[in-house]
Amino acid sequence: MHIKKNGKNIWIDSTVNVLKHEKNEFNGTLAVIRNITKQKQVEKSLKKVIEDLKRSNEELRQFAYISSHDLQEPLRTIASFTQLLERRYK
């Protein structure tokens, strides 16, 4: 995180390399600084979407479990009555 002169915070990615002469003597440095604020904002948005999807998937899983259980009960009742009728009317 970097604070600009105007007080605005931005994310930066920096790379610094040492420059040397042919005889391996120090000649200076080369610095490359990139503003990656938009990338960080996108990453933050993606993390939120992923968390929302995880929550939604968990809610869907719970709904499917409850629905499955609730749908099985009427089938069990029908099966029980069918067995009673079968025994009674062979």
Contacts in CASP RR format, 6 or more apart in sequence:
PFRMAT RR
TARGET T0000
AUTHOR 0000-0000-0000
METHOD contacts of the structure
MODEL  1
MHIKKNGKNIWIDSTVNVLKHEKNEFNGTLAVIRNITKQKQVEKSLKKVI
EDLKRSNEELRQFAYISSHDLQEPLRTIASFTQLLERRYK
1 9 0 8 1.000
1 10 0 8 1.000
1 11 0 8 1.000
1 12 0 8 1.000
2 9 0 8 1.000
2 10 0 8 1.000
2 11 0 8 1.000
2 12 0 8 1.000
3 9 0 8 1.000
4 10 0 8 1.000
10 35 0 8 1.000
10 37 0 8 1.000
11 35 0 8 1.000
11 36 0 8 1.000
11 37 0 8 1.000
11 39 0 8 1.000
11 40 0 8 1.000
12 33 0 8 1.000
12 34 0 8 1.000
12 35 0 8 1.000
12 36 0 8 1.000
13 33 0 8 1.000
13 34 0 8 1.000
13 36 0 8 1.000
14 31 0 8 1.000
14 32 0 8 1.000
14 33 0 8 1.000
14 34 0 8 1.000
15 31 0 8 1.000
15 32 0 8 1.000
16 29 0 8 1.000
16 30 0 8 1.000
16 31 0 8 1.000
16 32 0 8 1.000
17 29 0 8 1.000
17 30 0 8 1.000
17 31 0 8 1.000
18 26 0 8 1.000
18 28 0 8 1.000
18 29 0 8 1.000
19 26 0 8 1.000
19 27 0 8 1.000
19 28 0 8 1.000
19 29 0 8 1.000
19 30 0 8 1.000
20 26 0 8 1.000
20 27 0 8 1.000
21 27 0 8 1.000
END
